[in-house]
Amino acid sequence: MDPLADVRGDDAPDVDVFLTGTVFLDIIFTGLDHAPVRGTESWSTGMGSSPGGVANMATALRRLGLRTSLAAAFGDDVYGDYCWESLSDNEGIDLAPSHRASGWHSPVTVSMAYEGERTMVSHGHAAPKPCVSAAARPRSRACVTSLEPGRFADWVRQAHAEGSMILADVGWDETGAWDPDTLADLSFCHAFLPNATEAMHYTRTDSPEAAVRALAELVPIAVVTKGSGGAIAVDGVTGETADVPSLRVEALDPTGAGDVFMAGFTTGTLAGWPLADRLAFANLTAGLSVQHFGGSLSAPGWREVAAWWQYARRCGGQSEDVMRRYAFLADLLPTGAHEGALRRATPTIGFRAP
């Protein structure tokens, strides 16, 4: 399904979303009863491997039908082979701006999911430069980036000048300073999507509601995610406000849920949906993703969205408020067959053909 079919034109960019970052190999353990205890060995009931890092966002965008281009360095090891093949051959992500780095091993993250949360251990070295150049970056409808203290990539400003819509999140400030100057470049952004903790720290407010109002003074569209509380947003472009609760789901692994939320919101924004529908769709896609393990390969596609809606209509289990909130899916989802089953994380990347 192409969610932008109605808005595509002959002079529009071939690429819908461009992004860049570091690709990790993620190894995820699930089914742990508790956090690992020092000096002991813990066994998990589940394990999966998948591309991670920026691959989470890229895969989520592509599975929702957006033409996605990624610039990243890939190691020339077996892990790099696996991640490149997964993203390019299996997911259909454009890796033309990416490159293989000779002698550089792929970064790795081990994630342990328990009690609805996760603990991660990562290892890697700085990616060889350059990773992104203005010449390699394709023209795109939108770019997704992350704000960092003291840094805003030149390519983002160039993309903004070319008319690309910039959507940004922000990383956790390990220093605890939460310097408001980190948000200075929001003037180049169309939308900003921090979580509630990040938003309240940066705006020096004491609630997500106050934080989103403060951010709306700095960026056209401000969105604050509230975890199990859903998300709240102010769209200064249309004058809309929305506060949409999350869906109740049984979470297996929360890895990548924020990236999937961003992908769902980006899809609705590029398609021109009402603000409340964008938040609801982002909540739904994030909720579907946490029911599988592995950040990138847990991302849902339209088949999973359609299956959830059909089950809700035929079998119930959702409140009247939820059914009204998601009624827009009835007109959005195509009838008939959907794409084939999506790939999911597997315990190993090394099975040999018989």
N, C-alpha and C positions, 0 to 999 in steps of 0.2 A: 504494500500500500504506500502511495506517495501522499503524505499529508499536505504537501505544498502544490499539488496538481492545479488547484484553482488560482494560484497566485503566480505561477511561473510565466515568464514572458520571453520573447526571443532575445532580448538584450540583457537578461538576468545572468548572473554568474553561474557557471556550471557547478561550482561547489557551494553547498549550503552553509557548512560550518568548518572553520579551520581552527586547529588548536595545536599546542606544542607542550612538551613536558618530558618527563622521564618514564620509560616503560620498565616495570619490574616483573620478575617472575614471582607470582604469589603462590605460596603453599599454605593451605588453610586446614586447620584441624577443628572439627566440630564434635559436639556430643560430650564435652568435658563436664564433669559434675561440679568442678570448682577450679579456681585458679591454680596453676602449678605451684607446688610447695617446694621450697628450697631443700635440696638434698634428697629428693624423691623422684621417682619416674611415674609419669602419668600416661595412660593409654586413652586414646580418643576412639569413638565409634565411627567417625567419619573423617575423610580426608579428600582434598581436591587441589588440583593445580590449574592455574590459569594466568594469562597476562594480567598485570596489575598496573598501579600507578595511573598515568594519563590514559592507559588503555581502557580503564573502567569507563571514563567519560566518552571516549571515542566509540567504543562498542555500543554503549547505550544510545548514543545519537544515531548511529548507523542502523541499529535494530528497529528504531522508530521511523525509518525510511528517509532520514536526512543524508544527503550526499556529503560525506565527511572526509576531510583531508587532515593527516597527522604528520607533523615534523618531529622526529625523535631520533636519537642515536640508538642503534641496536648492536649488542655485542656480537662478535663473530664466533661465539660458542654455541653449543647445542641449545641452550636456553634461548639465545637470540634467534636461532633458526625456528624454534617452536613459536616464539612470540610473533615473529614476522609472518610466518605461514598462517597462524591463527587470525591475525588481523587483516592481512592482505587477501589471502586465498579464501579463507573461510567466511570472514565477515564482510569483505568487499570494501574495506577502508583504503582510501588512496594514500599510499606511502611514498609517492614520488618526491615529496620534500624531505623524506627521511634518508638515513644512510647507515651502512654497516661500518662499525669502527674496529679496525684491525687491532688485535692485542688487548681489547677492552672486554672484561667479562661482565655479563648482565647483572644488574642489581637484583637482589632477592629479598623478599619479605616473607616471614613466617607469621601467620596470624592464628591466634587461638581464640575461639568463640566459646563463651560460657556466660551463664546468668544474664543473657540478653546484651552483653557487651563483648568487647574483644581486647586482646593484648597483642601487640605486634613487636617483632624484632626484625630489623632490617640491616642489610649490609650492601655496600656499594661504594664506588668511587665516582668523582665528578666526571660527567660525560665529556668526551672530547669536543672541542669547538672547531668550527662553528656548527651549530645544530639548525639554526633557522636563519635565512637570509631573505631580504626583500625580493631578490630575484627568484628564489625557490618557492616563496609563498604564493599560492594561487589566489586570485580574486574570489571573494566569498561574500555571501549574504550576511554572515555573522562570524564572529570569533569568540571563543571562550578562553578566558585567562584567569589567573589568580594574582591578586594584589600582594606584594611583598614590601616590607619596610625598605625605603630607600631605593626601590628599583621599579621601573616600569619600562618594559621592553619597547625599543624604538619601532618594532614591527607593528605593535598594537596601535601606536599613534598614526603610523602610516595607513594601517587598515581603516582606522576611523576617518582619516582624511579622504580615503577612497569611497567612503559611504558604507562600510561594513558596520553592522550593529555589534557592539561590544558588550558581552555579558560576563560578569566577574564574580568570583567568590574571594575568600581570603583565608589564609592559613592560620593555624594556632600560633600565638606569640609566646614562644618558650621563655622569653625574657621577662614576661609579665608587665612590660611597659605599656602595651596597647596604645602606641603613639598615634594620635589622630592624624598626623601627617601621612600615615600609611594610606589614608583615604583621599589624599590630595588629588590623585589622578582620576577620581570618579567623574570628573568633568568630561572625560573621554568615553565614559561608559553609558550604555543605554539601560542596563539593569545590574543590580548588585544583590547577591543572594548569600549573606552570611547566616550562620546559625545564631540562636538566641544569645548564647554566652558571648560569642564574638561581637555581636551587634551591641549588646549592652555595655561591654567593656569599652569599645571604641567610641560610643556616644556618651559614655558616663551617665547612663540611665539605669532605672531599676526594674524595667519590665520590657518584654518584647514589643508591646504596643507603643510604649514611649520611644523605643529604639527605632522602630520602623518609621515613625513620624519624623524623627530627627534625620534619618537617612534620606527621607523623601525630599528634604531640603537640598540634598547634595546630588541626587541622581534621579533621572526621569521615573524609573521603576525601582522601588525598594521592596525586597522580599526578605522576611525573617522566618527561618524554619524553627519549629518548636519541638522537634522530635515526635514523641507520641501525642503531642498536643496539636500537630498539624502545621499550618503555616499561615502567616498574615502578610498582606502586601498592600502597597499604595502605588497606583499608577498615575503619575502626574500628567502623562500624555493624554489619557482618556478621562481622568477625574475619578476613576473607579477605586474602590477599596474592597478588600475581601479578607475574610478570616475563615479558613476551611479546615475542619478537623481531619485528623488522619484516620485511616481505616484500621480496624482491629484485625490484626493478622498474627499468626504464630511464627515468630521470627526464628530462623535457623542461624543466619549469619548476617550481621548488619554491614559487612564490608561493601563499600561502594554505593550504599543507599543514597548518600548525598549527591554523588555523581549522577545517579539515575534520576533523582529529583531535578537536577539542573537540566538534564537532557529532556525530560518531559516538559518542563517549563519553557525551554528553548523552542521545542517543537510547536507548542501552542502560541508562543509569541510570534514566530515567523509565519504561522498560518493565520494570525490575526484573530484568535479566539478571545472572548471576554475574559477578564482577569480571573474571576472565580472559577471558570472552566479550566484555565491554565493551572491554577493551584490544585484543583481537584485531580486533574490528570497527572500532575507531578506526584501528588500523594499516592495515587493508585500505582503508578509505575514503580515508585520506591517501595511501596508495600508488597508488590509482587516479587521484587528482587530479593527481599530478605528471606523469602521462603526457599531459596536455593543458596548454596555456598559458592564462594568464588566471586570476587568483585565484578570483573568484566563479563564472565560467562553466566552470571546470575541475572543480567539485564533482560527484561522482557521485550518481546516484539508484539506486533499487532495481533498475532494469533492468541497470545496469552491474555491480552486486554479483552479481545472478543470473547474468549472462553469465560473469563471472570464475569462479564456482563451477561452472557447467555445463562450462566449458572445462577446468577443473582435473580434474573427475571423468571426463570423456570422453577428453581428450587427454593428460592427465598433465602433466609438467613441474614438479610440486610434490613435495616430499619427503613421506614418510609422516608425519613429525611435523607438517608443515603441514596435511595432510589431516585428521589427528586433531584438530588445534587448531581447524579451521574446520568440523568436522562438525556443529556446532550450526546452521549455515546451512541444512542439509537440512530441518529441521523449521520453520525460521523463514520461508524464502522461499515465496511462494505459487506454486501451479502455474498454468499457462496464460499468458495475455498479460500483459505489463507496460506501463507508461506509454510514450508515444511517445518518440522521440529527443530528447535534451536540446539546448538551444542552447549553442553554443560561441563562444569569442571570435573575432571577425572583424577583418580588417585596418582597417576603417573603420566609423564609425557613420553615414556620410552617403550611402549609396546612395539614389538617388531612384527611385521607382516608375516603370516605363515608361509 
